[in-house]
């Protein structure tokens, strides 16, 4: 039973950890998000999903801290950044602005040059 539990935990970690590695095919059509208007109900549905993801990611970071993989300070910086990202999503009406021409989000480390 312990092996199954460990395998499931590792599978979740792998899935959560590789979420940022997804690439967009160059031939994929990108919708102009400025033309799409979400209803309040759609925004609420997206909010629930994003909050669930945020909760699980925070739980994951807490485990890394507990297991000594991350320091408390580093873990807290990561969690703070995730909270900032959620706030930006909420402010932007849960629209993925990184896919539009108006690139309001910075996807690089603040200390790095463009």
C-alpha positions in Angstrom: 0.0 0.0 0.0 2.9 2.4 0.8 4.4 1.8 -2.6 1.1 2.7 -4.3 0.8 5.8 -2.2 4.4 6.9 -3.1 3.9 6.2 -6.8 0.7 8.4 -6.7 2.5 11.2 -4.9 5.4 11.1 -7.4 3.0 11.1 -10.3 1.3 14.2 -8.9 4.6 15.9 -8.3 5.7 15.1 -11.9 2.5 16.4 -13.3 2.6 19.6 -11.2 6.3 20.1 -11.9 6.1 19.8 -15.6 3.1 22.2 -16.1 5.5 25.0 -17.0 7.2 22.9 -19.7 4.3 22.8 -22.0 5.1 24.4 -25.4 2.8 26.0 -27.9 3.0 24.6 -31.4 4.1 27.3 -33.9 1.1 26.5 -36.0 -1.4 26.8 -33.2 -3.9 29.7 -33.8 -3.8 32.2 -31.0 -7.1 33.8 -30.2 -7.0 37.6 -29.6 -8.0 37.6 -25.9 -9.0 41.2 -26.2 -12.1 40.1 -28.2 -13.2 37.5 -25.7 -15.4 38.5 -22.8 -15.9 36.1 -20.0 -19.2 36.1 -18.1 -19.1 36.4 -14.3 -20.0 32.7 -14.0 -17.1 31.7 -16.2 -14.8 33.9 -14.2 -16.0 32.3 -11.0 -15.5 28.8 -12.5 -11.9 29.7 -13.5 -11.3 31.3 -10.0 -12.3 28.0 -8.3 -10.0 26.0 -10.5 -7.1 28.4 -10.1 -7.6 28.5 -6.3 -7.5 24.7 -6.2 -4.3 24.6 -8.2 -2.8 27.3 -6.0 -3.7 25.4 -2.9 -2.1 22.2 -4.2 1.1 24.0 -5.3 1.4 25.6 -1.9 1.0 22.2 -0.3 3.7 20.9 -2.6 6.1 23.7 -1.7 5.4 23.1 2.0 6.4 19.4 1.6 9.6 20.4 -0.2 10.3 22.7 2.8 9.4 19.9 5.3 11.7 17.5 3.5 14.6 20.0 3.4 14.6 20.4 -0.4 13.8 24.1 -0.1 14.7 26.5 2.7 11.8 28.3 4.5 12.8 31.6 2.9 13.0 30.2 -0.6 9.7 28.4 -0.2 8.0 31.5 1.1 9.4 33.5 -1.9 7.9 30.9 -4.3 4.5 31.0 -2.4 4.5 34.8 -2.5 5.2 34.8 -6.2 2.3 32.3 -6.8 0.0 34.6 -4.8 1.1 37.6 -6.9 0.4 35.6 -10.1 -3.1 34.7 -8.8 -3.8 38.3 -8.0 -2.7 39.3 -11.5 -5.0 36.6 -13.0 -7.9 37.9 -10.9 -7.1 41.5 -11.9 -7.0 40.6 -15.6 -10.4 38.7 -15.3 -8.7 35.3 -15.6 -7.6 36.0 -19.2 -4.2 34.6 -20.3 -2.6 37.9 -21.2 0.7 36.3 -21.9 -0.8 35.0 -25.2 -1.9 38.5 -26.5 0.2 41.2 -27.9 -0.2 43.2 -24.7 2.4 41.3 -22.7 1.7 42.7 -19.3 3.3 39.8 -17.5 7.0 39.4 -17.0 8.0 35.7 -17.5 11.6 36.1 -16.6 13.5 36.6 -13.5 13.4 40.3 -12.4 17.2 40.5 -12.3 17.6 39.2 -15.9 17.8 41.4 -18.9 15.3 40.9 -21.8 
